[in-house]
Amino acid sequence: MTALWTAQWFSKRKPKPLDEILQLKVRKEMTDEEMLTRVKNLNAIFGGEVVREDGN
């Protein structure tokens, strides 16, 4: 497989990008609010508690 993959790079017809072959999903960048919500959910799942919400 490695030899086939390498040979394709030297030919005129280039192979498809690896992400396309593996069908990897492009991750969307999270907003600050989405990250905070995710952290609060994880905190609750693992039994944590909120000490301060004002950021100080």
C-alpha positions in Angstrom: 0.0 0.0 0.0 2.8 2.4 0.8 4.5 1.7 -2.5 1.2 2.3 -4.3 0.6 5.6 -2.4 4.1 6.8 -3.2 3.9 5.8 -6.9 0.7 7.9 -7.2 2.5 11.0 -6.1 5.1 10.6 -8.9 2.4 10.1 -11.6 0.5 12.9 -13.4 -2.7 11.9 -11.6 -2.4 12.9 -7.9 -4.3 10.9 -5.3 -7.2 12.4 -3.3 -6.3 14.2 -0.1 -5.9 11.9 2.9 -8.8 13.6 4.7 -11.1 12.8 1.8 -9.9 9.2 1.7 -10.3 8.7 5.4 -13.5 10.8 5.4 -12.5 12.9 8.3 -14.9 15.5 9.5 -13.7 19.1 9.7 -14.3 20.3 13.2 -16.1 23.6 13.7 -14.4 26.1 15.9 -16.4 26.6 19.1 -17.4 30.0 20.4 -16.6 31.1 23.9 -20.1 30.5 25.0 -20.1 26.9 23.6 -16.8 26.2 25.4 -18.1 27.5 28.7 -21.3 25.4 28.3 -19.2 22.3 27.6 -16.9 22.9 30.6 -19.9 23.4 32.9 -21.5 20.2 31.6 -18.2 18.3 32.2 -17.9 19.8 35.6 -21.4 18.6 36.5 -20.8 15.1 35.1 -17.6 14.6 37.1 -19.2 15.9 40.3 -17.5 19.3 40.5 -19.0 22.3 42.0 -18.9 26.0 41.0 -16.9 28.0 43.5 -17.3 31.4 41.8 -19.1 32.5 38.7 -17.9 36.1 38.6 -14.4 35.1 37.3 -12.5 36.4 40.4 
